[in-house]
Amino acid sequence: MSRLMGIGRVGSQRGVTLVEVSLAMAVGLMALSFVGYVALFSTKSEEVLFPQMARQMEACRSLQAMSDLLANAKWSSIVITGDNRVDFESIDKPSGQISRIWFQDSKVIYRPNASSSSQQHVLAANLVSLSFSKVSEMVQIEVVFKYRKNRGYNSSEAQRMNGTFATRVYPRNR
């Protein structure tokens, strides 16, 4: 009797149809396509994002270094020559010694003693421009670096290709 029940079951078992196999393959192919698209997109984005991030970090570090130097300057000694050079007397240097920060050939250069070229430090490279100005007892520093923006925000080509960091430094020593 158990043998007869086993025979009846064989006839009632259901197999996988061609439609179900096709549907499973279509869903799997869509998932695989999505994963491939995300991998391709991230690889292409990496080529643009990492160099941009490196330039942005370098501009940020140079702005911080210049801010630290100018915060220790004597306000009465700060002289801005043109818009890309500043001379100042720092409280952590010997009295009367003038320090200098300037922009030349896409580099921000700091010289602790402006009269001696032996000690010179490059604070940043690969920048577009640097400018200094005095604004209500503060020194404003503006750093422009290459930063490609995909959308131009209705700006000129130069503005689409550059990013800007700016800060104001209040010298502690009046």
Secondary structure, 3 states (H helix, E strand, C coil): CHHHHHHHHHHHCCCCCHHHHHHHHHHHHHHHHHHHHHHHHHHHHHHHHHHHHHHHHHHHHHHHHHHHHHHCEEHHHCEEECCCEEEEEECCCCCCCEEEEEEECCEEEEECCCCCCCCCEEEECCEEEEEEEEECCEEEEEEEEECCCCCCCCCCHHHHHEEEEEEEECCCEC
